[in-house]
Each structure stands twice: as C-alpha cells, then as structure tokens.
C-alpha cells in the first residue's frame, strides 16, 4: 500500500507538468504566428508604396502579394 500513496502525487505532478508544457508550446507558436503576420503586413505596405511610386506594375504587385499571402 505505501507504493500507491507515492504514485498518486507523481501522477498529479506529471499531469500538471504536461499541461504546463503544452500551454507554453501553444503560446510560443501563437507568438511566432503574430510576428510573421506583422512582417507580412510590413512587406505588403512596402510593396504598396513601390506600386504607388510606379516601380511595380499592378501585375507585379499582385504576383508579389500572392507570394506573401500564399495559396
């Protein structure tokens, strides 16, 4: 019976640790996506400025925009 008393706290600690690991992992991927979105917005703004200045044609702008935003 003493072994059963030991296993429960270890099981609880493992469950709490596993939950914390998953929460941290999820938060990290969310932050990574937000950073990527900010970079994409900045790049789209720069492309828009180049198009407005006449450096890019509308077709070139559309192609670069599609490349940034993906399928």
Z-matrix of the N, CA and C atoms (Angstrom, degrees):
N
C 1 1.450
C 2 1.533 1 114.33
N 3 1.318 2 120.10 1 -30.94
C 4 1.468 3 118.31 2 179.65
C 5 1.526 4 112.31 3 -61.13
N 6 1.329 5 118.31 4 -28.68
C 7 1.456 6 120.33 5 179.45
C 8 1.523 7 111.84 6 -67.31
N 9 1.313 8 116.67 7 -35.57
C 10 1.466 9 119.88 8 179.52
C 11 1.527 10 110.87 9 -64.39
N 12 1.311 11 117.12 10 -35.25
C 13 1.459 12 119.79 11 179.57
C 14 1.519 13 110.94 12 -69.58
N 15 1.301 14 117.72 13 -32.38
C 16 1.454 15 121.13 14 179.12
C 17 1.525 16 111.95 15 -74.01
N 18 1.290 17 117.43 16 -36.47
C 19 1.462 18 120.85 17 -174.21
C 20 1.521 19 112.15 18 -68.01
N 21 1.269 20 118.25 19 -36.34
C 22 1.468 21 119.73 20 -176.91
C 23 1.524 22 112.76 21 -63.83
N 24 1.339 23 119.23 22 -46.70
C 25 1.470 24 116.68 23 177.02
C 26 1.527 25 112.42 24 -62.96
N 27 1.318 26 117.15 25 -35.78
C 28 1.456 27 119.47 26 177.91
C 29 1.519 28 111.10 27 -66.65
N 30 1.320 29 116.25 28 -39.43
C 31 1.452 30 120.14 29 178.32
C 32 1.529 31 110.62 30 -64.59
N 33 1.327 32 116.11 31 -42.06
C 34 1.469 33 119.46 32 178.47
C 35 1.525 34 110.85 33 -64.20
N 36 1.315 35 117.07 34 -42.76
C 37 1.460 36 120.51 35 179.38
C 38 1.522 37 110.80 36 -63.27
N 39 1.316 38 116.38 37 -39.69
C 40 1.466 39 120.02 38 178.65
C 41 1.523 40 110.56 39 -65.08
N 42 1.328 41 117.02 40 -39.60
C 43 1.461 42 120.10 41 179.86
C 44 1.528 43 110.98 42 -66.85
N 45 1.324 44 116.74 43 -42.58
C 46 1.464 45 120.62 44 179.59
C 47 1.529 46 109.86 45 -66.20
N 48 1.321 47 116.97 46 -44.29
C 49 1.461 48 120.64 47 179.52
C 50 1.513 49 112.02 48 -63.10
N 51 1.320 50 116.91 49 -41.15
C 52 1.461 51 120.96 50 178.58
C 53 1.517 52 111.85 51 -64.82
N 54 1.330 53 116.45 52 -40.49
C 55 1.468 54 120.59 53 177.78
C 56 1.516 55 111.55 54 -64.48
N 57 1.332 56 116.22 55 -40.90
C 58 1.460 57 120.21 56 179.03
C 59 1.527 58 110.59 57 -66.06
N 60 1.303 59 116.74 58 -38.70
C 61 1.470 60 120.66 59 178.32
C 62 1.525 61 110.34 60 -61.37
N 63 1.326 62 116.45 61 -47.21
C 64 1.467 63 119.78 62 -179.03
C 65 1.525 64 111.64 63 -65.33
N 66 1.331 65 116.60 64 -38.09
C 67 1.466 66 119.32 65 178.96
C 68 1.527 67 110.32 66 -64.78
N 69 1.320 68 117.40 67 -42.71
C 70 1.461 69 120.76 68 178.30
C 71 1.514 70 112.47 69 -65.00
N 72 1.322 71 115.57 70 -39.88
C 73 1.461 72 120.31 71 179.36
C 74 1.528 73 110.42 72 -64.79
N 75 1.316 74 116.63 73 -41.62
C 76 1.464 75 121.28 74 179.67
C 77 1.524 76 110.56 75 -65.25
N 78 1.310 77 117.13 76 -42.17
C 79 1.465 78 121.21 77 179.85
C 80 1.531 79 110.42 78 -64.49
N 81 1.311 80 117.03 79 -39.63
C 82 1.460 81 120.61 80 179.65
C 83 1.514 82 112.13 81 -62.92
N 84 1.333 83 116.84 82 -42.05
C 85 1.463 84 119.35 83 -179.68
C 86 1.526 85 110.79 84 -70.24
N 87 1.332 86 117.41 85 -32.27
C 88 1.462 87 120.83 86 177.44
C 89 1.525 88 110.00 87 -66.02
N 90 1.325 89 117.58 88 -43.84
C 91 1.455 90 121.08 89 178.96
C 92 1.522 91 110.76 90 -64.22
N 93 1.314 92 116.92 91 -37.27
C 94 1.456 93 120.62 92 179.84
C 95 1.529 94 110.40 93 -65.35
N 96 1.338 95 116.94 94 -40.88
C 97 1.466 96 120.34 95 178.11
C 98 1.519 97 111.13 96 -65.18
N 99 1.349 98 117.75 97 -39.82
C 100 1.457 99 120.72 98 -179.83
C 101 1.518 100 110.67 99 -63.65
N 102 1.318 101 117.47 100 -40.11
C 103 1.454 102 121.45 101 178.21
C 104 1.520 103 110.27 102 -63.99
N 105 1.322 104 116.72 103 -42.30
C 106 1.464 105 120.82 104 178.89
C 107 1.522 106 110.08 105 -63.55
N 108 1.323 107 117.94 106 -39.59
C 109 1.461 108 120.90 107 178.89
C 110 1.521 109 111.21 108 -64.23
N 111 1.330 110 117.35 109 -41.00
C 112 1.461 111 120.86 110 178.21
C 113 1.525 112 110.36 111 -62.84
N 114 1.322 113 117.11 112 -41.72
C 115 1.461 114 120.85 113 178.51
C 116 1.523 115 111.10 114 -63.47
N 117 1.318 116 116.73 115 -40.92
C 118 1.459 117 121.41 116 -179.77
C 119 1.522 118 110.61 117 -64.50
N 120 1.321 119 116.60 118 -42.42
C 121 1.468 120 120.21 119 179.24
C 122 1.521 121 110.40 120 -62.76
N 123 1.323 122 116.33 121 -43.14
C 124 1.468 123 120.40 122 178.94
C 125 1.526 124 110.71 123 -61.52
N 126 1.322 125 116.44 124 -43.88
C 127 1.465 126 120.33 125 -179.97
C 128 1.523 127 111.33 126 -65.21
N 129 1.328 128 117.29 127 -39.39
C 130 1.465 129 120.43 128 177.91
C 131 1.529 130 110.75 129 -64.49
N 132 1.323 131 117.10 130 -38.78
C 133 1.462 132 120.15 131 177.89
C 134 1.528 133 110.85 132 -63.97
N 135 1.323 134 115.58 133 -41.08
C 136 1.470 135 119.31 134 178.59
C 137 1.526 136 110.94 135 -64.96
N 138 1.328 137 116.64 136 -40.89
C 139 1.468 138 119.77 137 177.18
C 140 1.522 139 110.86 138 -62.71
N 141 1.336 140 116.65 139 -40.65
C 142 1.450 141 120.74 140 178.26
C 143 1.530 142 111.89 141 -61.83
N 144 1.321 143 115.80 142 -39.78
C 145 1.461 144 119.72 143 177.82
C 146 1.529 145 110.99 144 -65.13
N 147 1.331 146 116.09 145 -41.31
C 148 1.473 147 119.36 146 178.69
C 149 1.527 148 111.15 147 -63.83
N 150 1.332 149 115.81 148 -38.56
C 151 1.469 150 119.16 149 177.81
C 152 1.520 151 110.47 150 -66.23
N 153 1.348 152 116.54 151 -42.76
C 154 1.466 153 120.53 152 179.81
C 155 1.524 154 111.93 153 -64.08
N 156 1.327 155 116.66 154 -30.96
C 157 1.466 156 121.13 155 179.30
C 158 1.525 157 112.01 156 -81.42
N 159 1.329 158 116.81 157 -8.50
C 160 1.449 159 120.73 158 178.94
C 161 1.521 160 113.68 159 88.88
N 162 1.328 161 117.35 160 7.12
C 163 1.464 162 120.67 161 179.46
C 164 1.526 163 109.93 162 -73.83
N 165 1.335 164 116.44 163 -38.43
C 166 1.470 165 121.51 164 178.67
C 167 1.528 166 109.87 165 -110.34
N 168 1.311 167 115.27 166 143.46
C 169 1.468 168 119.42 167 172.12
C 170 1.526 169 108.03 168 -80.79
N 171 1.331 170 115.61 169 168.79
C 172 1.467 171 119.32 170 178.13
C 173 1.531 172 111.21 171 -61.81
N 174 1.327 173 115.96 172 -36.45
C 175 1.468 174 120.09 173 179.90
C 176 1.532 175 110.95 174 -67.16
N 177 1.348 176 116.15 175 -42.93
C 178 1.468 177 120.13 176 178.52
C 179 1.530 178 110.89 177 -64.65
N 180 1.334 179 115.27 178 -40.20
C 181 1.463 180 119.77 179 177.22
C 182 1.521 181 110.71 180 -61.55
N 183 1.329 182 116.87 181 -45.90
C 184 1.465 183 120.93 182 -179.54
C 185 1.529 184 111.25 183 -62.42
N 186 1.328 185 116.72 184 -39.55
C 187 1.467 186 119.96 185 179.18
C 188 1.524 187 111.43 186 -65.87
N 189 1.329 188 117.34 187 -43.38
C 190 1.466 189 120.34 188 179.51
C 191 1.528 190 111.31 189 -68.70
N 192 1.315 191 116.65 190 -36.06
C 193 1.458 192 121.09 191 177.52
C 194 1.527 193 110.04 192 -64.32
N 195 1.313 194 116.86 193 -43.93
C 196 1.471 195 120.94 194 178.34
C 197 1.534 196 110.73 195 -63.10
N 198 1.331 197 117.06 196 -38.47
C 199 1.464 198 121.04 197 178.16
C 200 1.528 199 110.43 198 -63.28
N 201 1.333 200 117.13 199 -42.25
C 202 1.467 201 120.50 200 -179.59
C 203 1.519 202 113.01 201 -68.83
N 204 1.322 203 115.83 202 -40.60
C 205 1.465 204 119.74 203 -174.92
C 206 1.525 205 113.12 204 -85.15
N 207 1.307 206 116.49 205 -15.34
C 208 1.464 207 120.21 206 178.45
C 209 1.512 208 111.92 207 79.59
N 210 1.345 209 114.82 208 -175.02
C 211 1.471 210 118.76 209 -176.07
C 212 1.504 211 113.94 210 -69.72
